[in-house]
Amino acid sequence: MICFRAITWGIMLAFSFLVTLVTLLILEIQGASKFKNEDSLVLVHVLFRHGNRTAHGKSELYPKDPYYNKTYFPIGLGQLTRAGKLKEYSIGTQLRKRYNDFLGQEIYPQLVDARSTEYNRTKASLLLCLAGLFPPTTMDLFENSLSLQAIPTNYWPINSDPELAGYRCPNYIKMYDDNKYKPNNQKLYDDHRDIFQYISDNSGLNITSFEQIYHLYFGISTEIEFGLDQPQWIKNIWPHPIVDLSVKQYYVATDTVDMKRILTGHLLKKIVDDSMVKINEDPDEEFKTKMYLYSGHEDNIANFLITLNVFDDKIPNYGSYVLVELHKIDNEFGLKFFYHNYETGNPVALNLPSCGGFCTLKNFISLYKVYFPLENSCRNSTK
């Protein structure tokens, strides 16, 4: 009897060991598969906002503004502050940490395609981001006292940059002007008549649209960040409802499919086109482009996320960024989207409606090609 129990107990132990072994093997296989999926990166597109800045100018201020004539010398109007410079440098260090193995240590001109809008603050932001992304090694130093890599950058004239400045396209300007006060938008304005009147009475402006409050928000926010005390009437409505009304402007600006095509469609199409070029790239190509960097503005990010239907109705913070990663998983090319608005420690994965967290390129094109620009959609562009 004792012998039988011993044999039974031995069989149970052996079976338990076998189950444990099989479970560990399955987990190892799954882990390897997961690692394989995470190690499937092919190309990265990064769209980021410039850093903290001073007021852009009179267009963001109001007649009764106590700081209406402030020049912010020696920084200047619309330029990066020290905090803004640090923020943009940190974007580069974050990207280096995330993509270190993917980018590697060897630097050549084609490795990163870096461009900005035609503003000093976005140009400077791009240079600072690159400085953080590519810290020089001892071998890279060409002057011991200059710890800097010389990475080429580009920008297009603002009137010839449909990817990042579609709002300057003649067709869009007409669409926006025709749409701004159409009945559905006018009703929204009427619903906020009391706050419009309150701001008008105290600012000296005649507030009739969200666009005016949107510009006012940035002027006030830069003054607050600069440590300038605000009148009591502003404190009564800051940050809400000014922030809430400013966010509504993004939806007025992207109110129709045609407007989205011009504001965001050119960049969407470029991301797809550049991804297709990467997919068809010669495997033996030495000078591979691995990253596209776009230094822009908060409305670039907001409009982009609205078009993808994943906007969180919050003004993108300074230095916020969207990552569009091209992966090859199970022999299928697709896109993963991430957004970092500094509300969490790391970029947050975005799930595209009807496409999920990994959207195959084929499905992405099928779902979003409606927003790709039509021929001559940005009429009079000279690019």
N, C-alpha and C positions, 0 to 999 in steps of 0.2 A: 504493500500500500504506500509505504514511504517512498519506495523506488518509483512508483507510478506518478506520485505527486511531484517528485523531483524532475522526472522526464517532462511532465506537463508544464511545469514552471520554466524549464529550459527552453521548451518550444515557444512559450509565450515571450520569453526574453528575446529569443532569436527573431521572432516575428516583429516584435516592437523595434528591435534594432534595424530590421529590414525596412520597416515603414519609415523610420527616422532617416535612414540613408537615402531612400527614394525621395522623401520630402526635400532633403538637402540638395539632392541632384536637381530636382525641379526648380528650387529657388535659385540655384547657381545658374541654370540655363536661362531662367527669367531675368536674373540679374545681368547676365552676359548680353541678353537681348536688349534690355533697357540701356545698358552701356553702349551697345551698338547703335541704338536709336539716338542717344545723346551725342554720339561721336559721328553723327551723319551730316554735320554742318558743311555746306558748300559755299555759301555767300551770305553776307550781312548787309542790310540797308539800315542806316541810322538817321532818323529825323529828330533834331533837337532844338530846343529854344535857347536863345542867347541868355546871358547872365543878367543879374541885377543892374539897373541903369538909373540914370537921372531922367527927369522929365524930357520928353522929346521936343517940346516947344509949345508955342501958344495954342496949338490945336488941342492940347490935352489940358489946358488950364481954363480959367473962367475970369471974366472981367473983374470980379471982386476978390480974386485970389490975392492974399497978402504977399505971395511969393511970385507974383505974375512976371516981374522983371528980373528975377534971380537968374544969374548966368551959370552958376555952378563952376566957376573958375577954380582951379585949372582943369577940372575934368571936362566941362563943357556939357551942352545939352544932348540928351539921347545917347550918352556914352556909358560904358561899363564902369561901375564902381569897384572898389577893391573886393567887396563881397562877390560881385558878379564875376570878376576874374578868377577868384578862387573856385567858384561854382563850376565854371567851364573847364578849368583844369581838372577838377575832380571827375567830370564826365569822362575825360580821357583815361584817368586812372581806373575808373570803374570798368570801362570797356577793355582796358588791358587785362585786368583781373579776370574778366569773363571770357575773353577770347585769346588769352595768351598763347595757348598751345596751337590754336587755329591760325593765328597770324604769324607765329614764329618770331625769330629774332632778326632775320635778315630783312633789310629795308631797301626797296627799289621804287622808282617813280610810279609804277603801275599798281603797287600793292593796295593803295587806298586812293579812290577818286573823291576828292574833298572839294566841296563848293559851298558858297554862302550866298545870301542875298546882297544887294548893293547898299548895305548899311555898314558904317564903321563898327557898330556893336556886334554884328553877326560875323564880320570879317575877323575881328579880334577874338571873338568867341571860338571861331574855328581854329585859329592859330593856338589858342590856349588849350583847346581840347586835344589837338595833335601833340602838343608838348607833353601832356599827361599820358597820351596813348603810346608815344614813342620816346621814352627817356633814353638819352644816349648812353651807350656803353663806353668803356675806355677806348675801344678801337674806333668808335664813331667820332670822338672828339677831334675837331680840327684846330681848336684853340683851347688851351687848358682852362682859361677863365670863362669860356662860353659853353655852358651846359645846355646845348640845344641841337636838335636835329632840323635840318632844312628840308621840310616837306612841302612840295608844291601844292598850291590851292588855286581855285578859280571862282569867278563870279560872272554873272551876265548883267548887262544894264537892266535896270528895273522894268523898263518898258519892253524888254525882249526876253523875259524870263517867265514863260507860262508855267513851268514846273513849280516855282516858289512864289511867284508874284502874279498869279492869274487875275487878281482883282484889278490889275492895270490893263487888261485886255479890253479893247474898245467894245467888243460884243458884250463882255460881262458888265461893263459900266452901264450900258444901255439897259441890260436885263435888270440890274440892281435898281436903277432909277425908276424903271417901270414897276418894279415889284415892291419897293420900299413902303409905299402908302396904299397898296391895294387893300380891298375891304377886310380880308382876314387879319392883316397886320395892323390896319387902322383900329380894328376892334381891340386888339391887344394893347395898343397905345391908350385907347379910351379907358380900358379897364384899370390903367395905372395913372389916370389923370391927376389924382390928388398928389401923388409923389412927384409927378412931372412939375406940377405947379409949385410945390414946396421947393424943389431944387431951383426952378426958374426964379422965384422970388429972392432966394438967398444968394444965388451965384451971379445973377445978371445975365444969364443965358436964357434963350427961349427954347425950352426943352419940348420937342415934339416927337422924338423917336428914341429907340434903344441905342442907336448908334452914338448919339451925343453923350449918353450916360456911360457907354462903353469907353469912349475916349476920356471922359472925366474920371472914370475909375482909375485909369493908368496914371493920370496926372497926380491924383490924390495919393495913390499907393506909393508912388516914387517919393513924394514929399514925406510921407510917414516913415518910409524906410530910411530916408536921409535924416530923420530925427527932427523934422519941422513940425511944430505944434499946429493943430488944426482948429478952426473955429468950431464953436459948440454945435452949430447947425449940421456940420458934417459928422461930428461925433454921434449925433442923434440917429443917423442913418448908415453908420459904418460899423461893420462891413456889410450888413444887410439893412435895407434891400438893394443897395447899389450893386453888390456882386451878383445877386440873382437877376437883376434887370440887364446887367452887362452880358451875362451868359446867353440871354435870349437873342442878343444880336447875332451870335453865331448861326442861329437857326434862320434868322431873316436873311443872312448872307448866303445860306445854302438851301434856300426855300424850294427850289425846283431841281429837277434832274439836269436841266441844261446849265444851271448855275453850278451845280456840283461838278459837271463835266469840265468846266473851265477852271474852277478853283482848285480841284483835287485830281481831276481825271488825267491831266498831263503827267503828274507825278506817279499816279497809279500805273499808267501805261509804261512809263520809263522803268519802274521797278520790275514790271513783267518782262519788258524787252531786255533789260540788262540780265535778268535771271535766265532768259532763254539763251542769250549769248553765252552765259556761263555754262549752261547745260551742254551746249554744242561746242564748247571749247576743246581745242586739241589737248589731249591728256599730257602731251610732252611739252606743252607751253611752259617756259621757265618763268616768265614775267606775268604771273596770274594776278588779276584783280580779285581781292578777297573782301573788300568793304567799300561801300558808298556812304559818304558822310554828307549830310545836308544840314547846314547851320541856318536856322530860320527863326520864326516868331511863334508866339503862342497860337495865333490863328491858323498857321500852317498845321499845327498838331490837332487843334480842335476840329477844323474842317475835315482833316484826314480821318479822324475817329468818327465823326458824324457820318461821313460817306460810308464807312464800314459798319455803321450802326452799333458802335461800341463806346460811344462817348458817355462819360459819367456826369455831365452837366457841371463840371468844375473847371474854372479857368486854369489852364496848364501853368504850373509854377515855373519860375526861372530855372533853367537847366533841365526841365523835364524832357523826356525823349521816348520815341517809339522805335522799337527794334523789329525789323522784318527779316526773319532768318529763312533762307532757302535750305531745305534738307532733302536728302535722299534716303528714304526709309522703305525697306522691303521693295527696292527697285522702283520706287515711285517718288517723283519730285513733288515737293509741296512746301507751303509757307507756314511758319509759326510767327505769331505776333505777340509782342510784349510791350508793356507801358510802364514807365517809371515816373511818377509824379511826386515822389518823396513822401508819400503817405505810408509806405511800408519800407522795409530795409532794402528790398531788392525789386527789380522789375517784375510786374505781375503779368502772368500769361493771360491773353485775351482769347475768348471763344467766339469766333465769328458765327453769326446766326446762319443756320443751315450748313455750316462747314466745320465747326468745332475748333479744337486747339491745333490740329494739323490739317490744313486745308490744301488738298492736292492742287497743283497749279492748274490742272484741267478744270477742276470744280471752281477755283477762284475766278478764272477767266469767264466761265459760264455765268457765275453769279454777279460779277462786277463789271463786265464788259459794257454794260449799259452806261457806265460812267466814263468810259474811255472817250477822249475828245474826238469830235468829228473833224473832218478836213476843214482847215481854215477857221476853226472854232475861236481862235484868238486872232481875229483879223487885225492886220496892220503890224503884227509882230515881225520884227526884222531878224530874229534869230535864225 
